[in-house]
């Protein structure tokens, strides 16, 4: 989970995380997806639910013709909002070292958007980590935050008809507490049982920016486009581990996440009440 920072990466990272999207660039209309993956190199699974102790998910994009970098942001929470210890992969967390973050994924079904010929030269990682309770807006109320971002000095051409892998994340949820040797709370090995979580695309940075379910993509003209995750019925845009049934996310002010698949329903509406009491 190393973070490689330079002046160039910081400048490009600022462009990718701009609170106001630039006018439509060369990648306007691109579509992002997040899937559980048939580890390690299979295609994305159709189900938004995973029950595996060792699993992975992949973030992809289609519709990109000019690529200079991408910024992926995912929030994570449990029923209570607090991320269980088994999902705390950050430095000092119970599960530190139990997750790996791979720009462009692991190959196989999806082509790596960074290394597919013509490969990007001089790619710099700005963020490649998960954070928890770091005192900033992206981890408010005990939520977790995956921030995955990389850029290069010059852009490469891409085929807009191909769905490329932007990032892969692999997790081992059987980790043990290094200080006690006990299974991390809420993991697959917890004798009290696993704690279900959901993972949802959400632009959290900058704190005063747009809270969109999108990734940002940078093109050759330094224009930033949002590649939105589809939210239509039966299309996966959020993931659940151990089913996460009926999560009421009080720390996510815009949505309730109703069961695995997490169709967003505005809070305190008649539609939401009918779902709860029918």
DAMODA-V940225 format. One record per backbone hydrogen bond with DSSP energy under -1.0 kcal/mol. NH is the residue of the N-H (numbers start at 0). CO is the residue of the C=O. E is the energy in kcal/mol with one decimal. If there is no record, write none. Layout:
NH:CO:E  NH:CO:E
//
This chain:
9:5:-2.5  10:6:-2.3  11:7:-2.6  12:8:-2.7  13:9:-2.1  14:10:-1.6  15:11:-2.1  16:12:-2.0  17:14:-1.1  27:24:-1.1  29:26:-1.9  30:61:-2.9  31:227:-1.8  32:59:-2.0  34:57:-2.4  36:55:-2.6  37:42:-1.3  38:36:-1.6  41:37:-2.6  44:35:-3.3  49:239:-2.0  54:170:-2.1  56:168:-2.6  57:34:-2.6  58:166:-3.0  59:32:-2.5  60:163:-2.1  61:30:-2.4  66:155:-3.0  67:217:-2.9  69:149:-2.0  70:215:-2.3  71:147:-3.6  73:145:-2.2  74:199:-2.9  75:143:-2.1  76:197:-1.8  82:141:-2.4  85:184:-2.4  86:83:-2.0  87:84:-1.8  88:86:-1.3  92:89:-2.7  94:87:-1.6  95:92:-1.6  97:94:-2.5  99:169:-2.4  101:167:-3.2  103:165:-2.7  104:101:-2.2  108:40:-2.6  112:164:-2.2  115:111:-2.2  119:113:-2.8  123:150:-3.4  125:148:-2.4  126:148:-1.8  128:146:-2.0  130:144:-2.7  138:135:-1.3  139:136:-1.3  142:139:-1.2  143:75:-3.1  144:130:-2.0  145:73:-2.9  146:128:-2.7  147:71:-2.8  148:126:-3.0  149:69:-2.0  150:123:-2.0  151:67:-1.7  155:66:-2.4  157:64:-2.1  161:158:-1.9  163:60:-2.7  164:110:-3.0  165:58:-3.1  166:58:-1.6  167:101:-2.1  168:56:-2.8  169:99:-2.3  170:54:-3.1  171:97:-2.4  172:52:-3.3  176:181:-3.8  180:176:-3.5  183:174:-2.6  186:183:-1.8  187:172:-2.4  189:186:-1.1  192:189:-2.1  194:185:-2.2  196:240:-1.1  197:76:-2.5  198:238:-2.5  199:74:-2.7  201:72:-1.9  202:211:-2.5  208:205:-2.2  211:209:-1.6  213:211:-1.5  214:226:-2.2  215:70:-1.9  216:224:-2.8  217:68:-2.7  218:222:-1.8  221:218:-2.0  224:216:-2.6  226:214:-3.1  228:212:-2.2  234:231:-1.8  238:198:-2.8  239:47:-3.0  240:196:-2.7  241:49:-3.3  243:241:-1.6  249:247:-1.4  251:248:-1.7  254:251:-1.2  256:246:-1.1  258:256:-1.2  261:258:-2.2  272:268:-2.3  273:269:-2.4  274:270:-1.6  275:271:-2.0  276:272:-2.4  277:273:-1.5
//
